[in-house]
């Protein structure tokens, strides 16, 4: 599991070199599970207001490894300020590997999300985002992050 996490992170971080994309980091909580997470992301424009935002989140749990791969797309509403507002959806895949015995498993779900950010003078975008995961596993996720 740890090797696949490392390889996934490396692949995700190489993507910006191939496209006009912005990397980012995020932290937050999966409120139903009551667990903290950290993640990385890539923001790739598909059009002036539509963005592809694949990301990986690793949850810090005591009873095994829990990681999500999210293939989200979101729409940024046009504004006349440095504020950003978006809504989106995407596929979420969750992988769980228990620490002691038991079976590992993969579950899929639909991510529904919304967020807001602030474009700073240096081009760094701090943001906050809420996400609802609907499917095999249901979760409510709160995150804060930085896009570079």
MOGIRA-V243876 format. One record per residue. N is the residue number from 0. RES is the residue in one letter. OMEGA is omega in radians with two decimals (* if undefined). BURIAL is I if it has 16 or more other ideal C-beta (glycine too) atoms within 10 Angstrom, else O. D_LAST is the distance of its C-alpha to the last C-alpha in Angstrom with 1 decimal. Layout:
BEGIN
{{N | RES | OMEGA | BURIAL | D_LAST} {N | RES | OMEGA | BURIAL | D_LAST}}
END
This chain:
BEGIN
{{0 | X | -3.10 | O | 28.1} {1 | X | 3.12 | O | 26.1} {2 | X | -3.14 | O | 26.2} {3 | X | 3.07 | O | 25.0} {4 | X | -3.14 | O | 22.0} {5 | X | 3.13 | O | 21.1} {6 | X | 3.10 | O | 21.7} {7 | X | 3.12 | I | 19.7} {8 | X | 3.12 | O | 16.6} {9 | X | 3.14 | O | 17.2} {10 | X | -3.13 | O | 17.7} {11 | X | -3.12 | I | 14.6} {12 | X | 3.10 | O | 12.5} {13 | X | -3.08 | O | 14.6} {14 | X | -3.11 | O | 14.1} {15 | X | 3.11 | O | 11.1} {16 | X | -3.11 | O | 13.6} {17 | X | -3.07 | O | 16.1} {18 | X | 3.01 | O | 14.4} {19 | X | -3.02 | O | 12.1} {20 | X | 3.11 | I | 9.4} {21 | X | 3.08 | I | 5.8} {22 | X | 3.10 | O | 5.8} {23 | X | 3.06 | I | 5.9} {24 | X | -3.14 | O | 8.8} {25 | X | 3.02 | I | 11.6} {26 | X | 3.11 | O | 15.1} {27 | X | -3.10 | I | 18.1} {28 | X | 2.92 | I | 21.7} {29 | X | -2.92 | I | 23.9} {30 | X | 3.14 | O | 26.5} {31 | X | 3.10 | O | 29.5} {32 | X | -3.12 | O | 29.2} {33 | X | -3.06 | O | 28.3} {34 | X | 3.09 | O | 25.8} {35 | X | 3.06 | O | 22.4} {36 | X | 2.99 | I | 19.6} {37 | X | -3.10 | O | 16.3} {38 | X | 3.07 | I | 14.2} {39 | X | -3.09 | I | 11.5} {40 | X | 3.03 | I | 10.4} {41 | X | 3.11 | I | 9.6} {42 | X | -3.08 | I | 9.5} {43 | X | 3.12 | I | 12.0} {44 | X | 3.02 | O | 13.9} {45 | X | 3.06 | O | 17.6} {46 | X | -3.13 | O | 18.7} {47 | X | -3.13 | O | 17.6} {48 | X | -3.09 | O | 17.7} {49 | X | -3.07 | O | 17.7} {50 | X | 2.97 | I | 14.9} {51 | X | -3.03 | I | 15.4} {52 | X | 3.07 | I | 13.4} {53 | X | -3.14 | I | 15.0} {54 | X | 3.09 | I | 14.4} {55 | X | 3.10 | I | 16.5} {56 | X | 3.10 | I | 17.7} {57 | X | 3.13 | I | 20.2} {58 | X | -3.13 | I | 22.7} {59 | X | -3.12 | O | 24.4} {60 | X | -3.12 | I | 28.0} {61 | X | -2.97 | O | 31.3} {62 | X | 3.09 | O | 33.2} {63 | X | 3.09 | O | 31.2} {64 | X | 3.11 | I | 27.9} {65 | X | -3.08 | I | 26.1} {66 | X | 3.06 | I | 23.1} {67 | X | 2.98 | I | 21.8} {68 | X | -3.06 | I | 20.3} {69 | X | 3.12 | I | 19.2} {70 | X | -3.03 | O | 19.2} {71 | X | 3.01 | I | 18.1} {72 | X | 3.10 | I | 18.2} {73 | X | 3.14 | I | 17.6} {74 | X | 3.05 | O | 18.7} {75 | X | 3.09 | I | 17.0} {76 | X | 3.10 | O | 19.9} {77 | X | 3.07 | O | 20.3} {78 | X | 3.09 | O | 20.1} {79 | X | 3.14 | O | 21.0} {80 | X | 3.11 | O | 18.6} {81 | X | 3.07 | O | 15.1} {82 | X | 3.08 | O | 15.5} {83 | X | 3.08 | I | 14.6} {84 | X | -3.12 | O | 17.2} {85 | X | 2.98 | I | 17.5} {86 | X | -3.13 | O | 20.0} {87 | X | 3.14 | I | 20.2} {88 | X | 3.11 | I | 22.0} {89 | X | 3.11 | I | 22.0} {90 | X | 3.04 | O | 23.7} {91 | X | 3.10 | I | 23.3} {92 | X | -3.11 | O | 25.1} {93 | X | 3.12 | I | 25.9} {94 | X | 3.13 | I | 27.5} {95 | X | 3.08 | I | 29.7} {96 | X | -3.08 | I | 31.6} {97 | X | -3.10 | O | 34.1} {98 | X | -3.07 | O | 34.7} {99 | X | 3.10 | O | 38.5} {100 | X | 3.12 | O | 40.2} {101 | X | -3.12 | O | 39.7} {102 | X | 3.00 | O | 38.0} {103 | X | -3.11 | O | 34.4} {104 | X | 3.11 | O | 33.3} {105 | X | 3.11 | O | 30.8} {106 | X | 3.12 | O | 30.5} {107 | X | 3.12 | O | 28.8} {108 | X | 3.08 | I | 27.9} {109 | X | 3.04 | O | 26.5} {110 | X | 3.00 | I | 23.3} {111 | X | -2.97 | I | 23.4} {112 | X | 3.06 | I | 20.4} {113 | X | -3.11 | O | 19.3} {114 | X | 3.03 | I | 16.6} {115 | X | -3.11 | O | 15.4} {116 | X | -3.12 | I | 12.2} {117 | X | 3.10 | O | 11.9} {118 | X | -3.12 | I | 10.1} {119 | X | 3.13 | O | 10.3} {120 | X | 3.13 | O | 11.8} {121 | X | 3.12 | O | 9.0} {122 | X | 3.07 | O | 6.8} {123 | X | -3.10 | O | 4.8} {124 | X | 2.96 | I | 6.6} {125 | X | -3.11 | O | 8.9} {126 | X | 2.98 | I | 11.3} {127 | X | -3.08 | O | 14.6} {128 | X | 3.02 | I | 16.3} {129 | X | -3.11 | O | 19.9} {130 | X | 3.01 | I | 21.2} {131 | X | 3.08 | O | 24.8} {132 | X | -3.13 | I | 25.9} {133 | X | 3.12 | O | 29.3} {134 | X | -3.13 | O | 31.3} {135 | X | 3.08 | O | 32.9} {136 | X | 3.13 | I | 30.9} {137 | X | -3.07 | O | 30.0} {138 | X | 2.92 | I | 27.3} {139 | X | -3.01 | O | 25.5} {140 | X | 3.03 | I | 21.9} {141 | X | -3.08 | O | 20.0} {142 | X | 2.91 | I | 16.3} {143 | X | -3.09 | O | 13.7} {144 | X | 3.07 | I | 10.0} {145 | X | 3.01 | I | 6.5} {146 | X | -3.03 | I | 3.8} {147 | X | * | O | 0.0}}
END
